[in-house]
Amino acid sequence: MAFTVPNPGRTSEDAPVFEALMALAAEFAELPRPYIVVHSTGAGFVLQLMHPSLFEAWREALRLPADKVQLHVTANSTWLSSWGRFRGVAFELTGHGVPLLAEQAEAPRVAAESSAVAA
């Protein structure tokens, strides 16, 4: 059986993502630095913040509606997320380190260990 290497595409296909990230860095230079993940498909990027307050600063700056923020709770992690587009490029914003009381962490969810909309 022969192994065929998948076609990873070309870096030029990611140009819109990198252009959006450069514009984001220029426009929001004073905001806290996020951890950035660029999807290899060229479909978009993720901005990860390590504290809910940092997530909120970015959410407000990007004008993402508060009622669209989701709270994700698993056995190992709790985080916030929201989605949008910047300069025509899709992105996800995530905020980690969400503190929950034991009762909150153990409360039933919409689906086992899946997303529930934050209040």
DSSP file (Angstrom, degrees, kcal/mol; ACC not computed):
  #  RESIDUE AA STRUCTURE BP1 BP2  ACC     N-H-->O    O-->H-N    N-H-->O    O-->H-N    TCO  KAPPA ALPHA  PHI   PSI    X-CA   Y-CA   Z-CA
    1    1 A M              0   0    0      0, 0.0     2,-0.3     0, 0.0     0, 0.0   0.000 360.0 360.0 360.0 128.9    0.0    0.0    0.0
    2    2 A A        -     0   0    0      1,-0.0     2,-0.5     2,-0.0     0, 0.0  -0.675 360.0-133.7 -91.1 142.6    1.5    3.4   -1.0
    3    3 A F        -     0   0    0     -2,-0.3     2,-0.5     2,-0.0    -1,-0.0  -0.848  17.2-157.9 -96.6 127.3    1.2    6.4    1.2
    4    4 A T        -     0   0    0     -2,-0.5    -2,-0.0     0, 0.0     0, 0.0  -0.917  15.5-130.8-107.5 126.3    0.1    9.6   -0.5
    5    5 A V        -     0   0    0     -2,-0.5     2,-0.0     1,-0.1    -2,-0.0  -0.594  28.8-118.4 -74.2 127.9    1.0   12.9    1.1
    6    6 A P        -     0   0    0      0, 0.0    -1,-0.1     0, 0.0     3,-0.0  -0.334  28.2-106.8 -65.2 149.3   -2.1   15.1    1.3
    7    7 A N        -     0   0    0      1,-0.2     3,-0.1     3,-0.0     0, 0.0  -0.682  29.9-166.8 -77.6 113.7   -1.9   18.4   -0.6
    8    8 A P        -     0   0    0      0, 0.0    -1,-0.2     0, 0.0     2,-0.1   0.538  32.6-130.8 -80.7  -4.3   -1.5   21.1    2.2
    9    9 A G        -     0   0    0      3,-0.0     2,-0.3     4,-0.0    32,-0.0  -0.362  33.6 -61.9  82.9-170.7   -2.3   24.0   -0.2
   10   10 A R    >   -     0   0    0      1,-0.1     3,-1.6    -3,-0.1     4,-0.4  -0.858  31.1-123.6-117.9 150.5   -0.2   27.1   -0.6
   11   11 A T  G >  S+     0   0    0     -2,-0.3     3,-2.0     1,-0.3     4,-0.2   0.831 108.8  69.0 -58.5 -32.7    0.7   29.8    1.9
   12   12 A S  G >  S+     0   0    0      1,-0.3     3,-1.4     2,-0.2    -1,-0.3   0.771  87.4  66.4 -60.4 -24.4   -0.8   32.4   -0.5
   13   13 A E  G <  S+     0   0    0     -3,-1.6    -1,-0.3     1,-0.3    -2,-0.2   0.734  98.1  54.1 -67.7 -20.8   -4.2   30.9    0.2
   14   14 A D  G X> S+     0   0    0     -3,-2.0     4,-2.1    -4,-0.4     3,-0.8   0.418  76.2 105.8 -90.7   0.8   -3.9   32.2    3.8
   15   15 A A  H <> S+     0   0    0     -3,-1.4     4,-2.7     1,-0.3     5,-0.2   0.873  76.2  53.0 -52.4 -45.2   -3.1   35.8    2.7
   16   16 A P  H 3> S+     0   0    0      0, 0.0     4,-2.1     0, 0.0    -1,-0.3   0.880 109.7  49.9 -60.1 -35.2   -6.6   37.1    3.7
   17   17 A V  H <> S+     0   0    0     -3,-0.8     4,-2.4     2,-0.2    -2,-0.2   0.942 113.0  45.1 -66.4 -47.4   -6.2   35.6    7.2
   18   18 A F  H  X S+     0   0    0     -4,-2.1     4,-2.2     1,-0.2    -1,-0.2   0.867 112.3  51.9 -67.3 -35.4   -2.7   37.2    7.6
   19   19 A E  H  X S+     0   0    0     -4,-2.7     4,-2.2    -5,-0.3    -1,-0.2   0.914 110.5  48.7 -64.4 -41.8   -3.9   40.5    6.2
   20   20 A A  H  X S+     0   0    0     -4,-2.1     4,-2.5    -5,-0.2    -2,-0.2   0.905 110.8  50.7 -64.1 -41.0   -6.8   40.5    8.7
   21   21 A L  H  X S+     0   0    0     -4,-2.4     4,-2.5     2,-0.2    -2,-0.2   0.892 109.5  50.2 -64.8 -39.3   -4.5   39.7   11.6
   22   22 A M  H  X S+     0   0    0     -4,-2.2     4,-1.9     2,-0.2    -1,-0.2   0.912 113.0  46.4 -63.9 -42.1   -2.1   42.5   10.6
   23   23 A A  H  X S+     0   0    0     -4,-2.2     4,-2.9     2,-0.2     5,-0.2   0.887 111.3  52.5 -66.5 -38.8   -5.1   44.9   10.5
   24   24 A L  H  X S+     0   0    0     -4,-2.5     4,-2.4     1,-0.2    -2,-0.2   0.920 109.1  49.3 -62.0 -44.8   -6.4   43.5   13.8
   25   25 A A  H  < S+     0   0    0     -4,-2.5    -1,-0.2     1,-0.2    -2,-0.2   0.874 115.1  44.7 -62.9 -37.8   -2.9   44.1   15.5
   26   26 A A  H >< S+     0   0    0     -4,-1.9     3,-0.8    -5,-0.2    -2,-0.2   0.918 116.8  43.7 -72.9 -43.5   -2.9   47.7   14.1
   27   27 A E  H 3< S+     0   0    0     -4,-2.9    -2,-0.2     1,-0.2     3,-0.2   0.826 125.8  31.2 -72.9 -32.3   -6.4   48.6   15.1
   28   28 A F  T >< S+     0   0    0     -4,-2.4     3,-1.7    -5,-0.2    -1,-0.2  -0.208  73.7 139.6-120.4  41.2   -6.4   47.0   18.5
   29   29 A A  T <  S+     0   0    0     -3,-0.8    -1,-0.1     1,-0.3    -2,-0.1   0.746  70.3  55.2 -58.9 -27.5   -2.7   47.5   19.4
   30   30 A E  T 3  S+     0   0    0     -3,-0.2    -1,-0.3    -4,-0.1     3,-0.1   0.562  87.7  96.8 -87.1  -8.1   -3.6   48.5   23.1
   31   31 A L  S <  S-     0   0    0     -3,-1.7    23,-0.0     1,-0.1    -3,-0.0  -0.399  90.9 -83.1 -78.1 159.2   -5.5   45.3   23.8
   32   32 A P        -     0   0    0      0, 0.0    -1,-0.1     0, 0.0    -2,-0.1  -0.305  52.1-101.5 -60.6 143.6   -3.9   42.3   25.6
   33   33 A R        -     0   0    0     -3,-0.1     2,-0.2    -4,-0.0    -4,-0.0  -0.522  40.4-151.9 -69.5 123.1   -2.0   40.0   23.3
   34   34 A P        -     0   0    0      0, 0.0     2,-0.5     0, 0.0    15,-0.2  -0.516  22.3-108.2 -88.1 162.5   -4.0   36.9   22.5
   35   35 A Y  E     -A   48   0A   0     13,-2.8    13,-3.0    -2,-0.2     2,-0.5  -0.825  43.9-149.0 -82.5 127.5   -2.7   33.5   21.6
   36   36 A I  E     -A   47   0A   0     -2,-0.5     2,-0.5    11,-0.2    11,-0.2  -0.882  17.5-170.7-112.5 131.0   -3.5   33.2   17.9
   37   37 A V  E     -A   46   0A   0      9,-2.2     9,-2.6    -2,-0.5     2,-0.6  -0.981   7.1-160.4-117.2 125.3   -4.3   30.0   16.0
   38   38 A V  E     -A   45   0A   0     -2,-0.5     7,-0.2     7,-0.2     2,-0.2  -0.926  20.8-128.3-105.3 124.0   -4.5   30.1   12.2
   39   39 A H    >   -     0   0    0      5,-1.9     3,-1.8    -2,-0.6     5,-0.3  -0.490  11.2-133.4 -70.7 137.3   -6.4   27.2   10.6
   40   40 A S  T 3  S+     0   0    0      1,-0.3    -1,-0.1    -2,-0.2   -26,-0.0   0.634 102.0  68.3 -68.3 -12.5   -4.4   25.5    7.9
   41   41 A T  T 3  S-     0   0    0      3,-0.1    -1,-0.3   -32,-0.0    -2,-0.0   0.575 106.7-123.5 -81.2  -8.3   -7.5   25.6    5.7
   42   42 A G  S <  S+     0   0    0     -3,-1.8    -2,-0.1     2,-0.2   -25,-0.1   0.590  77.9 123.1  77.0   9.0   -7.3   29.3    5.4
   43   43 A A  S    S-     0   0    0      1,-0.2    47,-0.7    46,-0.1     2,-0.3   0.714  76.7 -66.0 -79.2 -20.4  -10.8   29.5    6.7
   44   44 A G  E     - b   0  90A   0     -5,-0.3    -5,-1.9    45,-0.1     2,-0.3  -0.993  47.7 -94.4 166.0-161.8  -10.0   31.7    9.7
   45   45 A F  E     -Ab  38  91A   0     45,-1.4    47,-1.8    -2,-0.3     2,-0.4  -0.940  17.4-130.2-148.4 166.4   -8.3   32.2   13.0
   46   46 A V  E     -Ab  37  92A   0     -9,-2.6    -9,-2.2    -2,-0.3     2,-0.6  -0.979   8.3-156.1-123.7 134.9   -8.8   31.9   16.7
   47   47 A L  E     -Ab  36  93A   0     45,-2.9    47,-2.9    -2,-0.4     2,-0.5  -0.956  17.7-166.5-108.2 114.0   -8.0   34.5   19.3
   48   48 A Q  E     -Ab  35  94A   0    -13,-3.0   -13,-2.8    -2,-0.6     2,-0.4  -0.892   5.5-171.3-107.9 128.7   -7.5   32.8   22.7
   49   49 A L  E     - b   0  95A   0     45,-2.6    47,-2.8    -2,-0.5     6,-0.1  -0.914  20.8-142.0-116.3 145.0   -7.3   34.8   26.0
   50   50 A M  S    S+     0   0    0     -2,-0.4    45,-0.1    45,-0.2     3,-0.1   0.263  81.7  43.0 -93.8  12.2   -6.4   33.3   29.3
   51   51 A H  S >> S-     0   0    0      1,-0.1     4,-2.1    47,-0.0     3,-0.6  -0.977  76.9-124.8-154.2 143.3   -8.8   35.2   31.5
   52   52 A P  H 3> S+     0   0    0      0, 0.0     4,-2.5     0, 0.0     5,-0.1   0.837 111.0  56.7 -56.8 -34.6  -12.5   36.2   31.1
   53   53 A S  H 3> S+     0   0    0      2,-0.2     4,-1.8     1,-0.2     5,-0.1   0.870 107.7  47.8 -67.7 -34.5  -11.7   39.9   31.6
   54   54 A L  H <> S+     0   0    0     -3,-0.6     4,-2.0     2,-0.2    -1,-0.2   0.892 110.7  52.1 -69.8 -40.1   -9.3   39.8   28.7
   55   55 A F  H  X S+     0   0    0     -4,-2.1     4,-3.0     1,-0.2    -2,-0.2   0.923 109.0  50.9 -57.2 -45.7  -12.0   38.0   26.6
   56   56 A E  H  X S+     0   0    0     -4,-2.5     4,-2.6     1,-0.2     5,-0.2   0.879 106.1  54.0 -64.3 -39.2  -14.5   40.7   27.5
   57   57 A A  H  X S+     0   0    0     -4,-1.8     4,-2.0     1,-0.2    -1,-0.2   0.928 114.3  41.6 -60.7 -44.5  -12.1   43.5   26.4
   58   58 A W  H  X S+     0   0    0     -4,-2.0     4,-2.6     2,-0.2    -2,-0.2   0.898 111.9  55.3 -69.1 -40.6  -11.7   41.9   23.0
   59   59 A R  H  <>S+     0   0    0     -4,-3.0     5,-2.5     1,-0.2     4,-0.4   0.931 111.4  44.4 -58.7 -45.5  -15.4   41.0   22.8
   60   60 A E  H ><5S+     0   0    0     -4,-2.6     3,-1.1     1,-0.2    -1,-0.2   0.921 113.0  50.5 -64.7 -44.3  -16.3   44.7   23.3
   61   61 A A  H 3<5S+     0   0    0     -4,-2.0    -2,-0.2     1,-0.3    -1,-0.2   0.870 113.8  45.0 -62.3 -37.1  -13.7   46.0   20.9
   62   62 A L  T 3<5S-     0   0    0     -4,-2.6    -1,-0.3    -5,-0.1    -2,-0.2   0.450 110.2-126.1 -86.6  -0.2  -14.8   43.6   18.2
   63   63 A R  T < 5 +     0   0    0     -3,-1.1    -3,-0.2    -4,-0.4    -4,-0.1   0.879  47.0 166.4  56.8  43.2  -18.5   44.5   18.9
   64   64 A L      < -     0   0    0     -5,-2.5    -1,-0.2    -6,-0.2     5,-0.1  -0.773  43.4-106.9 -87.0 130.5  -19.6   40.9   19.4
   65   65 A P    >   -     0   0    0      0, 0.0     3,-1.6     0, 0.0     4,-0.2  -0.319  16.4-139.8 -62.4 133.8  -23.0   40.7   21.1
   66   66 A A  G >  S+     0   0    0      1,-0.3     3,-1.4     2,-0.2    52,-0.1   0.830 101.2  61.6 -61.2 -33.5  -22.9   39.6   24.7
   67   67 A D  G 3  S+     0   0    0      1,-0.3    -1,-0.3    52,-0.0    -3,-0.0   0.550  98.7  57.4 -74.7  -4.4  -26.0   37.5   24.2
   68   68 A K  G <  S+     0   0    0     -3,-1.6     2,-0.3     2,-0.1    -1,-0.3   0.395  79.0 113.2-101.8   0.4  -24.2   35.3   21.6
   69   69 A V    <   -     0   0    0     -3,-1.4    49,-1.2    -4,-0.2     2,-0.4  -0.559  55.5-151.5 -73.9 134.7  -21.4   34.4   24.0
   70   70 A Q  E     -CD  81 117A   0     11,-2.8    11,-1.9    -2,-0.3     2,-0.5  -0.857   5.9-143.3-109.1 144.9  -21.4   30.7   24.9
   71   71 A L  E     -CD  80 116A   0     45,-2.6    45,-2.3    -2,-0.4     2,-0.5  -0.929  16.0-163.0-104.2 125.9  -20.1   29.0   28.1
   72   72 A H  E     -CD  79 115A   0      7,-3.2     7,-2.1    -2,-0.5     2,-0.4  -0.941   7.9-177.3-112.1 128.9  -18.4   25.6   27.5
   73   73 A V  E     +C   78   0A   0     41,-0.8     2,-0.2    -2,-0.5     5,-0.2  -0.988   9.1 161.6-129.6 122.9  -18.0   23.3   30.5
   74   74 A T        -     0   0    0      3,-3.0    40,-0.1    -2,-0.4    39,-0.0  -0.723  56.2 -92.8-124.2 179.6  -16.2   20.0   30.4
   75   75 A A  S    S+     0   0    0     -2,-0.2     3,-0.1     1,-0.2    30,-0.0   0.791 125.0  29.3 -63.5 -26.7  -14.7   17.8   33.0
   76   76 A N  S    S+     0   0    0      1,-0.2     2,-0.3     0, 0.0    -1,-0.2   0.572 122.7  25.0-111.8 -12.0  -11.3   19.5   32.5
   77   77 A S        -     0   0    0      2,-0.0    -3,-3.0    19,-0.0     2,-0.4  -0.995  46.7-158.6-156.7 154.3  -12.0   23.0   31.3
   78   78 A T  E     +C   73   0A   0     -2,-0.3    20,-1.2    -5,-0.2    19,-0.7  -0.993  28.8 154.7-136.7 129.5  -14.4   25.9   31.3
   79   79 A W  E     -CE  72  96A   0     -7,-2.1    -7,-3.2    -2,-0.4     2,-0.3  -0.975  34.9-124.2-151.8 163.6  -14.2   28.7   28.7
   80   80 A L  E     -CE  71  95A   0     15,-2.8    15,-2.0    -2,-0.3     2,-0.3  -0.768  28.2-175.7-104.3 152.3  -16.2   31.3   26.8
   81   81 A S  E     +CE  70  94A   0    -11,-1.9   -11,-2.8    -2,-0.3     2,-0.3  -0.998  12.3 168.6-149.2 153.8  -16.5   31.6   23.1
   82   82 A S  E     - E   0  93A   0     11,-1.9    11,-3.1    -2,-0.3     2,-0.3  -0.962  18.7-142.4-153.9 161.8  -18.0   33.9   20.4
   83   83 A W  E     + E   0  92A   0     -2,-0.3     2,-0.3     9,-0.2     9,-0.2  -0.901  27.7 136.6-130.8 156.4  -17.6   34.1   16.7
   84   84 A G  E     - E   0  91A   0      7,-2.1     7,-2.5    -2,-0.3     2,-0.4  -0.936  42.8 -95.9-169.6-167.1  -17.5   36.9   14.1
   85   85 A R  E     - E   0  90A   0     -2,-0.3     2,-0.4     5,-0.2     5,-0.2  -0.991  22.8-169.4-131.9 141.3  -15.8   38.2   11.0
   86   86 A F  E >  S- E   0  89A   0      3,-2.5     3,-1.8    -2,-0.4   -62,-0.1  -0.984  79.9 -14.1-132.8 121.8  -13.0   40.7   10.8
   87   87 A R  T 3  S-     0   0    0     -2,-0.4    -1,-0.1     1,-0.3     3,-0.1   0.857 131.1 -53.7  53.9  36.6  -12.1   42.2    7.4
   88   88 A G  T 3  S+     0   0    0      1,-0.2     2,-0.5   -68,-0.1    -1,-0.3   0.454 114.4 117.2  82.2   1.7  -14.2   39.4    5.8
   89   89 A V  E <   - E   0  86A   0     -3,-1.8    -3,-2.5   -73,-0.1    -1,-0.2  -0.886  64.7-123.6-108.8 131.2  -12.3   36.6    7.7
   90   90 A A  E     +bE  44  85A   0    -47,-0.7   -45,-1.4    -2,-0.5     2,-0.3  -0.418  36.3 173.8 -69.2 142.4  -14.1   34.3   10.1
   91   91 A F  E     -bE  45  84A   0     -7,-2.5    -7,-2.1   -47,-0.2     2,-0.4  -0.977  25.3-143.1-145.2 159.9  -12.7   34.1   13.6
   92   92 A E  E     -bE  46  83A   0    -47,-1.8   -45,-2.9    -2,-0.3     2,-0.5  -0.982  12.3-154.3-121.2 137.8  -13.5   32.6   17.0
   93   93 A L  E     -bE  47  82A   0    -11,-3.1   -11,-1.9    -2,-0.4     2,-0.4  -0.953  16.2-175.2-110.4 127.7  -12.8   34.4   20.3
   94   94 A T  E     -bE  48  81A   0    -47,-2.9   -45,-2.6    -2,-0.5     2,-0.4  -0.962  13.6-163.9-127.6 145.8  -12.2   32.3   23.3
   95   95 A G  E     -bE  49  80A   0    -15,-2.0   -15,-2.8    -2,-0.4     3,-0.2  -0.983  14.9-168.4-128.8 119.1  -11.7   33.2   27.0
   96   96 A H  E     + E   0  79A   0    -47,-2.8   -17,-0.2    -2,-0.4   -41,-0.2  -0.457  56.9  55.9-103.3 173.0  -10.3   30.6   29.4
   97   97 A G        +     0   0    0    -19,-0.7    -1,-0.2     1,-0.2   -18,-0.1   0.795  61.8 173.2  77.1  29.6  -10.0   30.4   33.1
   98   98 A V        -     0   0    0    -20,-1.2     2,-0.4    -3,-0.2    -1,-0.2  -0.591  27.6-134.9 -73.2 118.7  -13.7   30.9   33.9
   99   99 A P        +     0   0    0      0, 0.0     2,-0.4     0, 0.0    -1,-0.1  -0.598  27.8 179.5 -79.0 131.5  -14.2   30.4   37.6
  100  100 A L        -     0   0    0     -2,-0.4     2,-0.1   -22,-0.0   -22,-0.0  -0.975  27.6-121.4-128.0 144.7  -17.2   28.3   38.6
  101  101 A L     >  -     0   0    0     -2,-0.4     4,-2.4     1,-0.1     3,-0.3  -0.435  37.2-105.7 -72.7 159.1  -18.4   27.2   42.0
  102  102 A A  H  > S+     0   0    0      1,-0.2     4,-1.9     2,-0.2     5,-0.1   0.883 122.4  53.2 -55.3 -40.7  -18.7   23.5   42.5
  103  103 A E  H  > S+     0   0    0      1,-0.2     4,-0.6     2,-0.2    -1,-0.2   0.888 110.0  48.0 -63.8 -37.9  -22.5   23.6   42.2
  104  104 A Q  H >4 S+     0   0    0     -3,-0.3     3,-0.8     1,-0.2    -2,-0.2   0.913 111.2  49.4 -68.4 -42.4  -22.2   25.4   38.9
  105  105 A A  H 3< S+     0   0    0     -4,-2.4    -1,-0.2     1,-0.2    -2,-0.2   0.827 115.4  44.2 -66.3 -31.3  -19.6   23.0   37.5
  106  106 A E  H 3< S+     0   0    0     -4,-1.9    -1,-0.2    -5,-0.2    -2,-0.2   0.476  87.9 116.6 -93.4  -2.7  -21.8   20.0   38.5
  107  107 A A  S << S-     0   0    0     -3,-0.8    -3,-0.0    -4,-0.6    -4,-0.0  -0.303  76.4 -96.3 -66.5 148.2  -25.1   21.5   37.2
  108  108 A P        -     0   0    0      0, 0.0     2,-0.2     0, 0.0    -1,-0.1  -0.289  43.5-151.2 -61.0 150.8  -26.9   19.7   34.4
  109  109 A R        -     0   0    0     -3,-0.1     3,-0.1     1,-0.1     7,-0.1  -0.716  30.5-100.1-120.6 170.5  -26.3   21.1   30.9
  110  110 A V  S    S+     0   0    0     -2,-0.2     2,-0.3     1,-0.2     6,-0.1   0.910 113.2   4.0 -56.7 -45.0  -28.2   21.2   27.7
  111  111 A A  S >  S-     0   0    0      4,-0.2     3,-1.9     3,-0.1    -1,-0.2  -0.984 105.8 -78.4-139.3 146.9  -26.2   18.3   26.4
  112  112 A A  T 3  S-     0   0    0     -2,-0.3     3,-0.1     1,-0.3    -2,-0.0  -0.190 109.4 -17.1 -52.1 123.6  -23.6   16.3   28.4
  113  113 A E  T 3  S+     0   0    0      1,-0.2    -1,-0.3   -39,-0.0     2,-0.2   0.825 113.5 113.9  47.3  42.8  -20.4   18.3   28.5
  114  114 A S  S <  S-     0   0    0     -3,-1.9   -41,-0.8     1,-0.1    -1,-0.2  -0.551  70.5 -55.9-124.6-166.2  -21.4   20.5   25.7
  115  115 A S  E     -D   72   0A   0     -2,-0.2     2,-0.4   -43,-0.2   -43,-0.2  -0.452  42.0-179.9 -80.4 143.4  -22.1   24.1   25.1
  116  116 A A  E     -D   71   0A   0    -45,-2.3   -45,-2.6    -2,-0.2     2,-0.3  -0.990  37.2-104.7-135.1 142.7  -24.8   26.1   27.0
  117  117 A V  E     -D   70   0A   0     -2,-0.4   -47,-0.2   -47,-0.2     2,-0.1  -0.492  38.3-122.0 -70.5 130.2  -25.5   29.8   26.4
  118  118 A A              0   0    0    -49,-1.2   -49,-0.1    -2,-0.3    -1,-0.1  -0.404 360.0 360.0 -71.3 146.8  -24.1   32.0   29.1
  119  119 A A              0   0    0     -2,-0.1    -1,-0.1   -49,-0.0    -2,-0.1   0.466 360.0 360.0 -80.9 360.0  -26.5   34.2   31.0
